[in-house]
Amino acid sequence: MSRLFIRHMGCSFSRGGPLRDWFIFFPIEWFYAHWTDALITINQDDYSVSNLLPAKRRYYIPGVGIDLQRVSDIPETRRKELRESVRRKLNVKDNDFLIISVGELSKRKNHATVIKAVHELHDSHIKYVIAGIGSEKNYLYNLIKKYHLENRVKLLGYVSNLDGLYYAADLNMFISKREGLGLGGLDGVAHGLYIVGNRKTGMKDYISSPENGLLVNSPIDIDEIASAIRNVKGKKLKASSLEKIRKFDHSNIDKLMRQIYLREFFGENV
């Protein structure tokens, strides 16, 4: 019986990405692709790049799956309760504009740029909280102290249930320097939260129009990030945006993966 080599690929290089990443990572992917029967990618950029690799077959699936149905089933009354209770706990007033970021405290997640942008805006009603742990904790804490933002920016640490935080927020900042799809961003959209993301990542698979988010060209440009925050204040996610991300629900992903494995292992056309 012949062996099948199936790989899930998340590119460390992408179209328009740093040449350094192409020089380092593309040769590695190209080498292993010679033995790859099926290559599975989770965003359109990676699927496009996979055509440059000598794998036998390539597939695209929209992410690894989120529990969109669970979020959709949360009653509106419960959402309002969570918003009020979490904002009260964070000392965020009704007329404050709360920004959140969810993700590890690392250079890749790029929280420092958002902190600098918040400082540049000089608006006491803009609050920013970050949920996550990581090696950049002390650096970010010192940055907050440097700009005297202790009353406006908070590091929340690990948050086990993000529902309340998403409902309490007015904007999700997810401007990672590099990201495959960005589940933290997609999860925010699923909760009905407007998002600012990075155009040079897989986020553009679900931030497809101004109705559900804004994509920046340079995630490390403080002026561009500050301008993005200023321009999206007051914007709300349209209900139609949730229909556009139905394909990312784990039930659809499970179905697509089952089809791929049946085709690859048993030759079934499903």
C-alpha positions in Angstrom: 0.0 0.0 0.0 1.5 3.4 -1.0 1.8 6.1 1.6 0.1 9.4 1.5 1.8 12.6 2.8 -0.7 15.2 3.7 0.4 18.5 5.1 -1.3 21.6 6.5 0.7 24.6 5.4 0.8 28.0 7.1 3.2 30.1 5.1 5.9 32.1 6.9 6.1 34.0 3.6 3.5 35.6 1.5 3.0 37.8 -1.6 4.3 41.3 -0.7 6.0 39.9 2.4 9.6 40.5 3.5 12.2 39.1 1.1 14.1 37.6 4.1 11.1 35.3 4.8 11.1 34.1 1.1 14.8 33.4 1.2 14.6 31.5 4.4 11.3 29.7 4.4 10.3 29.2 0.7 13.2 26.8 0.0 12.2 24.7 3.0 8.6 24.5 1.8 9.7 23.8 -1.8 11.9 20.9 -0.6 9.3 19.1 1.4 6.6 19.8 -1.3 8.4 17.2 -3.5 7.1 14.4 -1.1 3.7 16.0 -0.5 0.6 14.4 -2.0 -1.9 16.9 -0.6 -1.2 20.4 0.7 -4.0 22.0 2.8 -4.0 25.8 3.3 -6.2 27.9 5.5 -6.2 31.3 3.7 -6.3 32.5 0.1 -2.8 34.0 0.2 -1.3 30.6 1.2 -3.4 28.8 -1.4 -2.1 31.2 -4.1 1.5 30.7 -3.0 1.1 26.9 -2.9 0.8 26.9 -6.7 4.6 27.7 -6.7 5.3 24.5 -4.9 5.7 21.0 -6.5 3.0 19.4 -4.3 0.7 17.0 -6.2 -2.6 18.4 -5.0 -3.6 21.6 -3.2 -6.7 22.4 -1.2 -8.1 25.6 0.4 -10.3 25.5 3.5 -11.4 28.7 5.3 -9.5 28.5 8.5 -9.5 25.9 11.3 -13.1 26.7 12.4 -14.8 28.8 15.0 -17.9 28.1 17.0 -20.1 30.6 15.3 -23.3 28.9 16.2 -22.6 29.1 19.9 -22.0 32.8 19.7 -25.1 33.3 17.6 -27.2 31.6 20.3 -26.2 34.1 23.0 -29.4 36.1 23.7 -29.3 39.9 23.1 -30.2 40.5 26.7 -27.2 38.5 27.9 -25.0 40.4 25.5 -26.1 43.7 27.1 -25.6 42.3 30.6 -22.1 41.3 29.7 -21.3 44.6 28.1 -22.4 46.6 31.2 -20.8 44.3 33.8 -17.4 44.1 32.0 -17.2 47.8 31.3 -18.1 48.5 34.9 -15.4 46.1 36.1 -12.8 47.8 33.7 -14.0 51.3 34.9 -15.1 52.2 31.4 -17.8 54.8 31.2 -20.8 54.9 28.8 -19.1 57.7 26.7 -15.7 56.0 26.6 -14.5 54.2 23.4 -13.1 50.8 24.4 -10.5 49.1 22.1 -9.4 45.6 22.8 -6.7 43.3 21.4 -6.6 39.6 22.1 -3.4 37.6 21.7 0.0 36.8 23.2 2.2 39.7 24.4 4.8 39.5 21.6 6.4 41.6 19.0 4.5 39.7 16.3 1.1 40.7 17.8 2.2 44.3 17.7 0.3 45.7 20.8 3.0 48.3 21.3 2.0 50.2 18.1 -1.6 50.5 19.3 -0.4 51.8 22.7 1.7 54.5 20.9 -1.3 55.4 18.7 -3.6 55.7 21.7 -1.0 58.1 23.2 -0.8 60.1 20.0 -4.6 60.6 19.9 -4.7 62.5 23.2 -8.3 61.5 23.8 -9.1 60.6 27.5 -12.2 58.8 26.4 -10.3 56.2 24.4 -9.5 53.2 26.5 -7.4 50.2 25.5 -7.2 46.7 27.1 -5.1 43.7 26.0 -6.0 40.1 26.9 -3.0 37.8 26.8 0.3 36.7 28.3 3.8 36.6 26.9 7.4 37.8 26.9 6.6 41.4 26.1 4.6 42.0 29.3 7.3 44.1 31.0 8.1 46.1 27.9 4.4 46.9 27.3 3.9 47.8 31.0 6.9 50.2 30.9 5.6 51.7 27.7 2.2 52.4 29.4 4.1 54.1 32.3 6.3 56.1 29.9 3.2 57.6 28.2 1.3 58.0 31.5 -1.5 55.8 30.2 -2.1 53.8 33.4 -5.7 55.0 33.6 -6.4 54.3 30.0 -4.5 51.2 29.0 -4.6 47.9 30.9 -2.9 44.5 30.5 -5.6 41.9 31.5 -3.4 38.8 31.4 -5.0 35.5 30.5 -8.8 35.7 29.9 -10.5 32.3 29.8 -13.9 33.5 28.5 -13.8 36.4 26.0 -17.5 36.8 25.4 -17.9 39.6 27.8 -14.8 41.4 26.6 -15.9 41.3 23.0 -19.3 42.7 23.9 -17.9 45.4 26.2 -15.6 46.7 23.4 -16.3 49.1 20.6 -13.3 48.1 18.4 -11.1 45.1 17.9 -7.5 46.0 17.0 -5.8 43.0 15.5 -2.8 44.4 13.6 -0.3 41.5 13.9 2.8 41.9 11.8 2.3 38.4 10.5 -0.8 36.2 10.7 -2.2 33.2 8.9 -5.9 33.9 9.3 -6.1 35.6 12.7 -8.6 33.7 14.8 -8.7 36.5 17.4 -9.9 38.9 14.7 -12.4 36.4 13.2 -13.8 35.6 16.7 -14.3 39.3 17.3 -16.3 39.7 14.0 -18.4 36.6 15.1 -19.3 38.6 18.2 -20.4 41.5 16.1 -17.3 43.7 16.8 -15.8 46.0 14.2 -12.2 45.3 13.5 -9.0 47.0 12.3 -6.6 44.5 10.7 -3.4 44.1 8.6 -3.9 44.0 4.9 -0.8 41.8 4.4 -2.3 38.8 6.3 -5.0 36.3 5.8 -7.4 38.7 7.6 -8.5 40.0 4.3 -10.4 36.7 3.8 -13.0 37.9 6.2 -12.4 41.7 6.3 -13.8 42.1 2.8 -15.5 45.5 3.0 -15.8 48.6 5.1 -19.0 47.0 6.5 -17.0 44.7 8.8 -13.6 46.2 9.1 -10.7 48.3 8.0 -7.4 47.0 6.7 -4.2 49.0 7.2 -1.2 48.9 4.9 1.5 49.2 7.5 0.8 47.8 11.0 3.8 49.6 12.5 3.0 53.0 11.2 1.7 54.8 14.3 0.1 57.6 12.4 -1.8 55.2 10.1 -3.0 53.2 13.2 -4.0 56.4 15.0 -5.9 57.6 11.9 -7.6 54.2 11.6 -8.9 54.5 15.2 -10.1 58.0 14.6 -11.9 57.1 11.3 -13.7 54.0 12.6 -15.0 55.5 15.9 -18.8 55.1 15.9 -18.8 52.4 13.1 -20.9 49.3 13.8 -20.7 45.9 12.2 -23.6 45.3 9.8 -25.7 42.2 10.4 -24.9 41.0 6.8 -21.2 40.7 7.8 -22.1 37.7 10.0 -23.6 35.9 7.0 -20.4 36.4 5.1 -18.3 34.5 7.7 -20.6 31.4 7.9 -18.1 29.5 5.9 -15.6 29.8 8.8 -17.9 27.9 11.2 -16.3 24.6 12.4 -19.2 22.6 11.1 -18.3 23.6 7.5 -14.5 23.2 8.1 -15.2 19.6 9.5 -17.2 18.8 6.4 -14.5 20.1 4.0 -11.8 18.2 5.9 -13.8 15.0 5.8 -14.2 15.4 2.0 -10.5 15.9 1.5 -9.5 12.8 3.6 -12.1 10.6 1.9 -10.8 11.7 -1.5 -7.2 11.3 -0.6 -7.4 8.0 1.3 -10.2 6.3 -0.5 -10.5 8.0 -3.8 -14.1 9.1 -3.1 -15.5 12.0 -5.0 -17.7 13.8 -2.5 
